[in-house]
């Protein structure tokens, strides 16, 4: 099977790493890929339009395409492929509105009876300011469209709220602040069934202890104990399956990866957001913990066939993101990176997220989140120790990372 991965970040490197281990995969290609992916796959130049991805897949005789980032999905890449009879894992453009528009998603949750935070959707900044009287602080303010994981502000007072509205507007969701612990619940759907993955927990804030600005994710861990069996069942019964059912009812059946960002509140799980692709950095932990042939699972779902049973998961894993100085606002680029071989000898897998080769062949930073250092262990504590031992081997001027990834889990168990 010839597989094409669309994207070039840490999530796509993790997918390439796992798929490269499948005996079913005869060729692995990525577009555009990155220096880490290039060690596993043939990297192709990024085309200048979404439609051109289908041309590329046809030219390279691709049997199955997996889309990593959300933008091509929201732009209709799946529709383009299906129109040409090309197999692809992902939702149609209509179904991708679950992530492409926060306003659409909130209204969808109401139609489907899915538990979520109380909110108001607005079309102008003035309207949003008017509705401030309906909320107490802290207040969650979300941009309606795609924002690369940085379109959410938790405002502590009116001044912060008005500043966020000016920056994120005009179309906004104002949402009550929910207390609890966040969980990433991700599954793979063939349109009617959902094959749930092990639960993960992302760490969105930049600084230890969940302080600082929101980011695209500073790390994640995977551990089946994050949710009890009863909580897993409740999430499936009250959130995931109703979402799939409502999508079918509305004539836009959902296929591909469905990711629910949840808050586990005192009254049960509530949806913060839906994403229509795998999470990043959750994917790094998931792929390290996954046991089985991931290519086979993807192929079965792409063909509309139901895999037998649930995907299998082994040891807990921890992913620590090394970010560039200045991230998330103005990340420094061009910083030389060393120590990757030493980190991998320490037992980790180093996934490239924002790297490139300089003119003289050195590996340098090329984005905000630069590397995802991921390690497994027989216990979560061991996985955390393995990950941070490997992190210590990486050298990059101005590097920043959190030192408490998975600490919530260790305190709980």
C-alpha positions in Angstrom: 0.0 0.0 0.0 1.3 3.4 -1.0 0.4 6.0 1.6 0.5 9.8 1.4 0.6 12.0 4.6 -0.5 15.6 4.2 1.3 17.9 6.6 4.7 18.6 8.0 4.5 18.8 11.8 5.0 16.6 14.8 1.7 14.9 14.4 2.6 13.9 10.8 6.0 12.7 11.9 4.4 10.5 14.5 2.0 9.1 11.9 4.9 8.4 9.5 6.9 6.7 12.3 4.0 4.4 13.2 3.0 3.7 9.6 6.6 2.9 8.5 6.4 -0.1 10.9 3.5 -1.6 9.0 4.3 -4.5 6.7 1.4 -3.4 4.6 3.1 -0.1 3.6 5.2 -0.4 0.5 5.9 3.3 0.1 5.4 6.3 2.4 5.2 9.8 1.0 4.6 13.1 2.8 3.7 16.6 1.6 5.5 18.7 2.6 7.1 16.7 5.4 10.0 17.8 7.5 13.6 16.6 8.1 12.5 14.0 10.6 9.8 12.6 8.3 12.4 12.6 5.4 14.2 9.8 7.3 11.1 7.6 6.9 9.3 8.8 3.8 9.8 10.6 0.5 8.9 14.3 1.0 7.2 16.2 -1.8 6.8 19.9 -2.4 3.6 21.4 -1.1 1.1 22.1 -4.0 -0.3 25.6 -4.4 -4.0 24.5 -3.9 -6.1 22.0 -2.1 -7.3 20.5 -5.4 -3.7 20.0 -6.5 -3.2 17.4 -3.7 -5.5 15.1 -5.6 -3.3 15.5 -8.7 -0.3 14.7 -6.7 -1.9 11.6 -5.2 -2.9 10.3 -8.6 0.5 11.0 -10.1 2.2 9.0 -7.4 -0.3 6.1 -7.5 -1.3 6.7 -3.8 -3.6 4.1 -2.4 -4.5 6.0 0.8 -4.1 9.6 2.0 -4.1 10.7 5.6 -4.6 14.4 6.4 -2.9 15.8 9.4 -3.8 19.5 9.7 -7.3 21.0 9.9 -7.0 23.7 7.1 -7.0 21.3 4.1 -10.0 19.5 5.6 -12.0 22.7 6.2 -11.0 23.6 2.6 -12.6 20.5 1.2 -9.6 18.2 0.4 -11.7 15.1 1.1 -14.4 16.1 -1.3 -11.8 16.6 -4.1 -10.3 13.2 -3.5 -13.6 11.4 -3.4 -14.8 13.1 -6.6 -11.8 11.4 -8.3 -12.3 8.1 -6.6 -9.2 8.4 -4.4 -9.2 7.0 -0.9 -8.6 9.4 1.9 -9.2 9.4 5.7 -11.0 12.5 6.9 -14.3 14.4 6.9 -16.0 16.2 4.1 -15.9 20.0 4.0 -19.5 20.1 5.3 -18.6 17.8 8.2 -15.4 19.7 8.9 -17.4 22.7 10.0 -17.4 21.1 13.4 -13.9 22.6 13.7 -13.9 25.2 11.1 -16.6 27.3 12.8 -16.9 27.5 16.6 -20.3 29.1 16.1 -21.5 26.2 13.9 -20.2 23.7 16.5 -22.0 25.3 19.5 -25.3 25.3 17.5 -24.6 21.7 16.5 -24.2 20.7 20.1 -27.6 22.2 20.9 -29.2 20.3 18.1 -27.6 17.0 19.1 -28.3 17.5 22.8 -24.5 17.3 23.6 -23.5 18.7 27.0 -21.4 21.8 26.7 -20.8 25.2 28.3 -23.5 27.9 28.1 -22.5 30.4 25.5 -23.5 33.3 23.3 -22.5 33.6 19.7 -21.9 37.1 18.3 -21.3 38.6 14.9 -19.7 41.9 15.8 -17.3 43.2 18.5 -20.0 45.6 19.7 -22.4 42.8 20.1 -19.9 40.8 22.0 -19.1 43.7 24.4 -22.9 44.2 24.9 -23.2 40.5 26.1 -20.4 40.9 28.7 -23.2 41.7 31.2 -24.5 38.2 30.8 -21.3 36.6 32.1 -19.1 36.5 35.2 -15.3 36.2 35.1 -13.2 34.4 34.1 -14.8 34.3 30.7 -13.8 32.2 27.7 -13.7 34.0 24.4 -13.2 32.0 21.2 -12.6 33.1 17.6 -15.1 31.6 15.2 -12.7 30.3 12.6 -9.4 28.4 12.5 -6.7 29.9 14.7 -4.0 27.1 14.9 -4.9 26.4 18.5 -4.4 30.0 19.6 -7.9 31.4 19.1 -9.1 31.0 22.7 -8.6 33.6 25.5 -9.6 33.1 29.1 -10.3 36.7 30.2 -10.0 37.5 33.9 -11.6 40.9 33.8 -13.5 43.2 31.5 -10.3 44.9 30.2 -8.8 41.6 29.1 -12.1 40.6 27.5 -12.5 43.7 25.4 -8.8 43.4 24.3 -9.4 39.8 23.3 -12.6 40.7 21.4 -10.7 43.3 19.4 -8.0 40.8 18.5 -10.1 37.7 17.8 -13.3 39.2 16.4 -15.6 40.0 14.8 -17.4 36.6 14.9 -17.0 35.2 18.4 -18.2 32.7 21.0 -18.5 33.9 24.5 -18.6 30.9 26.9 -18.9 30.3 30.6 -15.7 29.1 32.2 -15.9 25.5 33.3 -14.1 24.0 36.3 -12.5 20.6 36.1 -9.8 18.7 34.3 -9.4 18.6 30.5 -9.2 15.4 28.6 -8.7 14.7 24.9 -11.0 12.0 23.6 -10.2 10.9 20.1 -11.6 8.2 17.9 -11.7 7.1 14.3 -15.1 6.9 12.6 -16.3 5.1 9.4 -19.5 7.3 9.5 -21.5 5.2 11.9 -19.1 3.6 14.4 -16.3 5.2 16.4 -13.2 3.3 17.3 -12.0 5.1 20.4 -8.4 5.7 21.2 -6.8 5.7 24.6 -7.5 9.0 26.4 -4.9 11.7 26.5 -4.3 14.9 28.3 -2.9 18.0 26.5 -1.1 20.9 28.2 -2.2 24.0 26.5 -0.7 26.7 28.7 2.9 27.8 28.1 4.2 27.7 31.7 4.2 25.0 34.4 1.1 24.8 36.6 -1.1 25.9 33.6 0.0 29.5 33.6 0.8 31.8 30.7 -0.8 32.1 27.3 -2.6 29.3 25.5 -0.5 27.6 22.9 -1.0 24.8 20.3 0.1 22.4 23.0 3.2 22.1 25.2 3.0 18.4 25.7 0.6 15.5 26.4 0.5 12.1 28.0 -1.4 8.9 27.2 -2.7 6.6 29.9 -5.8 4.4 30.0 -6.4 5.4 33.6 -7.2 9.0 32.7 -10.8 7.9 32.4 -12.7 5.1 34.2 -14.7 2.6 32.2 -17.9 4.4 33.3 -16.6 7.7 32.1 -15.6 6.2 28.8 -19.0 4.8 28.3 -20.7 8.1 29.3 -18.6 10.1 26.8 -19.5 7.6 24.1 -23.2 7.6 24.9 -23.7 11.3 25.6 -21.2 12.9 23.2 -19.5 10.9 20.5 -22.3 8.7 19.3 -24.9 11.5 19.4 -22.5 13.6 17.3 -22.2 10.9 14.7 -25.9 10.3 14.7 -26.7 14.0 14.3 -24.2 14.3 11.4 -25.9 11.5 9.6 -29.3 13.0 10.3 -28.1 16.3 8.8 -26.8 14.6 5.7 -23.2 15.1 6.4 -21.9 11.8 7.9 -18.6 12.1 9.7 -15.7 10.0 8.6 -12.1 10.3 9.9 -10.7 11.4 13.2 -13.1 13.0 15.6 -11.5 14.7 18.6 -13.5 16.0 21.5 -11.8 18.4 23.9 -13.6 17.7 27.1 -13.9 19.3 30.6 -14.6 16.7 33.2 -16.8 18.7 35.5 -18.5 17.8 38.8 -21.7 17.2 36.8 -20.0 15.1 34.1 -18.1 15.6 30.8 -18.8 18.7 28.8 -17.5 19.5 25.3 -15.1 22.4 25.0 -14.6 21.9 21.3 -14.6 19.4 18.5 -11.6 19.0 16.2 -11.9 17.0 13.0 -8.4 15.6 13.0 -5.8 14.1 15.3 -4.6 16.3 18.1 -1.0 17.6 18.2 0.8 16.8 20.5 -1.6 14.0 21.6 -0.8 12.0 18.4 2.9 11.7 19.4 1.9 9.9 22.7 -0.9 7.9 21.0 1.4 6.6 18.3 4.1 5.6 20.8 1.5 3.8 22.9 -0.4 2.2 20.0 -0.1 -1.5 19.4 -1.2 -3.0 16.1 -1.0 -2.3 12.4 -2.2 1.4 12.1 -2.2 1.1 8.3 -4.6 -1.7 8.5 -6.9 0.2 10.8 -6.9 3.3 8.5 -7.5 1.2 5.4 -10.4 -0.6 6.8 -12.1 2.6 7.9 -11.4 4.3 4.6 -13.2 1.4 2.9 -16.2 1.7 5.2 -15.4 -1.6 6.9 -15.6 -2.1 10.6 -12.4 -3.3 12.3 -12.7 -6.1 14.7 -12.7 -4.8 18.3 -11.0 -1.7 19.6 -7.5 -0.5 18.9 -4.9 -1.8 21.3 -2.8 0.3 23.6 0.2 -0.7 25.7 2.4 1.3 28.1 1.7 4.9 29.1 3.7 7.5 27.2 4.6 11.2 27.7 5.4 13.8 25.1 7.3 17.0 26.0 7.3 19.8 23.5 10.5 21.8 23.1 9.4 25.3 21.8 11.4 28.2 20.5 12.3 31.3 22.4 9.4 33.8 22.0 6.7 31.2 21.4 3.8 31.5 21.0 3.8 35.2 19.9 7.2 35.6 18.0 9.1 32.4 18.0 12.8 32.7 17.1 13.9 30.6 14.1 17.2 29.5 12.7 18.5 28.2 16.1 20.8 25.2 15.8 19.5 22.0 17.3 21.8 19.2 18.6 21.5 16.1 20.8 18.7 14.3 19.0 20.8 11.1 18.6 21.6 11.2 22.3 17.9 11.7 23.2 16.9 8.7 21.1 19.7 6.6 22.7 18.1 7.5 26.0 14.9 5.7 25.0 12.8 8.4 23.4 11.4 9.1 20.0 12.1 12.6 18.8 9.4 13.9 16.5 10.2 17.0 14.4 7.5 19.7 14.5 9.2 22.9 13.4 12.6 22.1 11.9 14.5 22.5 8.7 18.0 22.1 7.3 20.1 25.2 6.9 22.1 26.0 3.8 25.1 24.4 5.4 23.2 21.2 6.4 22.6 22.0 10.1 19.2 21.2 11.7 17.7 24.4 12.8 14.4 25.6 14.3 11.7 26.7 11.8 8.6 27.2 13.9 7.2 27.7 17.4 7.0 24.1 18.5 10.2 22.6 17.4 10.4 19.0 18.7 8.2 16.5 20.6 10.3 14.3 22.8 8.2 11.2 23.5 8.8 8.2 25.6 6.9 5.2 27.0 7.4 3.4 30.3 5.9 0.5 32.2 4.3 3.1 34.5 3.4 6.8 33.8 6.1 7.8 36.3 8.7 5.8 34.3 7.5 7.3 31.0 7.8 10.8 32.4 11.3 10.1 33.7 12.3 8.6 30.3 10.9 11.6 28.4 12.7 14.3 30.6 15.9 12.3 30.6 15.9 12.5 26.8 14.8 16.2 26.9 18.0 17.0 28.8 20.1 15.8 25.9 18.6 18.3 23.4 20.5 21.6 23.0 19.0 24.7 21.3 19.5 28.3 22.2 16.5 29.8 24.0 14.6 26.5 24.2 11.6 26.4 26.5 9.5 23.5 27.7 7.3 22.6 30.6 8.6 20.5 33.4 5.3 19.2 34.7 3.9 17.2 31.7 1.8 14.3 33.2 2.2 15.6 36.7 -1.6 15.8 37.1 -1.8 12.1 36.4 1.0 11.2 38.9 -0.8 13.2 41.6 -4.1 11.4 40.9 -2.8 7.9 41.0 
